[in-house]
Amino acid sequence: MDEPRKDLLMQVEGMTCQGCVNAVTKAIQRLDPGAEVDVDLDHGRVHVMTKAQAIDVAEALNAAGYEAEAMTG
């Protein structure tokens, strides 16, 4: 049985441009290729629909060079 997808909201520091949006999206989709990622540069937030756990998403973003923490999980 497939694991259900979670609706996560992450606070991410250090995103400033479209390149950051691409890097954040790729980092999350390496973790879960089916993840839907919506980046809000203005507010430093990333909305993710994913099968991954919030802590794993935060760790993937931290490894990509951003400070990330789950606002929901």
N, C-alpha and C positions, 0 to 999 in steps of 0.2 A: 504494500500500500504506500502511495506517495505521502510524504510529509506535507502537512498543510503550509501554505504560504503565510508569512507574517507581514503585517503592516508596520514598518519601523520608521521612526523619525529620528534622525541623527543630527547632532550639533557638530559642525565641522569647521575648525579654524584653519585659516591659511589659503582658502580658495579665493582667487582674485580674477580669473579670466576663463575663457573658453577652454584653454589648454588644461586648466584645473578640472573643469567639468568632465573633459574626456578622460583624464587620469583617474578621477574618482569613479566614474562609470566603469572603466576597464578593471579597476581594482575589485570592485564589487562583483562584476560579471565573471572574473576569474574564479571567485569563490562560488558563485551560483550563476551559471551561464543563462538561466532563464529569468534572472532578476529584472524587475522593472525599476529603473532609477530616474528620479526627477530631482535635479539640483537647483536650489534657490540661492544664487550667488549673493543677492542683496541681503539676505538674512543669515547666510552661512549654515543653511540646513539642507539635508538630503533626505528625501522621502524614498523608501525602498519597499517594494513588495518582493519578498524572498523566502526561500526555504531555509536560509542560513539563520543562525542565532545572532542576536544583536551584538554580543561580545565578539563574535567572529568577524562581523562586518566592521566593527570599531577597530579591531586588530589589523584587518586588511588595509583600512584607511590610514592607520598609524604607520604601518609598514611602507605605505606609499608617500609618507612625508607630511601627513596632515594630523592635526590633533582632533580626534573624534571621540564622541561619547553618545550613548543612546539617550534620547529624551523619552522614548517609549520602548517597550521591549517585550 
